[in-house]
Amino acid sequence: MSETTGKDPAAARFAVLQLVRLSGALLAFAGVLIISGKVSWLPKLPEAAGYALLGAGLVDFFAGPMLLARRWKSRP
């Protein structure tokens, strides 16, 4: 890294990976809250919506960072 640029592309990519993981965890958590139906401040949504959010969150949490890392991997 050059000191004149001040930006490290690896640091930016790491931040993006962590944000993808965080968004996946939040989606999964929202899905669990909807499925439980015990949270009064959430609008009453069908249980199927909770399962859809849970599934999307798990895929986002586990597969998203792997796919991004594979795409960003430098080639020899």
matplotlib code that plots the C-alpha trace (Angstrom):
import matplotlib.pyplot as plt

x = [0.0, 1.2, 1.2, -0.1, -3.3, -4.3, -6.8, -6.2, -8.5, -8.2, -9.5, -12.5, -13.2, -13.0, -15.5, -17.9, -17.6, -18.4, -21.4, -22.7, -22.4, -24.1, -27.0, -27.5, -27.5, -30.1, -32.3, -32.2, -32.9, -35.9, -37.2, -36.9, -38.8, -41.6, -41.8, -42.0, -44.9, -44.2, -42.9, -45.7, -44.0, -43.6, -46.5, -48.4, -46.8, -47.4, -45.2, -44.0, -42.5, -40.5, -39.2, -38.3, -36.4, -34.6, -33.6, -32.4, -30.5, -28.7, -27.8, -26.6, -24.6, -22.9, -22.7, -22.4, -18.9, -17.6, -19.0, -17.5, -14.1, -14.0, -14.9, -12.2, -9.5, -6.4, -5.4, -1.7]
y = [0.0, 3.4, 6.1, 8.6, 6.8, 6.2, 3.5, -0.2, -2.3, -5.3, -3.2, -2.1, -5.6, -6.9, -4.2, -5.3, -8.9, -8.0, -5.9, -8.8, -11.1, -8.5, -8.0, -11.8, -12.1, -9.3, -10.8, -14.2, -12.6, -10.7, -14.0, -15.7, -12.8, -13.1, -16.9, -16.6, -14.1, -12.9, -9.4, -6.9, -4.0, -6.1, -6.0, -9.3, -11.0, -14.6, -17.2, -18.1, -14.6, -15.3, -18.6, -16.8, -14.1, -16.7, -18.7, -15.5, -14.4, -17.8, -17.8, -14.2, -15.0, -18.2, -18.0, -14.3, -13.8, -16.9, -15.9, -12.4, -13.7, -16.1, -13.3, -11.0, -13.6, -12.6, -14.8, -15.8]
z = [0.0, -0.8, 1.9, -0.6, -1.4, 2.3, 1.4, 1.7, -0.6, 1.7, 4.6, 2.6, 1.5, 5.1, 6.1, 3.4, 4.4, 8.0, 6.9, 4.8, 7.9, 10.1, 7.7, 7.5, 11.3, 11.6, 8.9, 10.7, 14.0, 12.5, 11.1, 14.5, 16.1, 13.5, 13.9, 17.7, 17.5, 21.0, 20.0, 20.3, 18.5, 15.3, 12.9, 12.7, 9.8, 8.6, 10.0, 6.5, 6.2, 9.3, 7.8, 4.5, 6.4, 8.5, 5.4, 3.6, 6.6, 7.0, 3.3, 3.6, 6.8, 5.6, 1.8, 1.1, 2.5, 0.8, -2.6, -2.2, -1.1, -4.0, -6.4, -5.0, -4.8, -6.7, -9.5, -10.1]

ax = plt.figure().add_subplot(projection="3d")
ax.plot(x, y, z, "-o")
ax.set_aspect("equal")
plt.show()
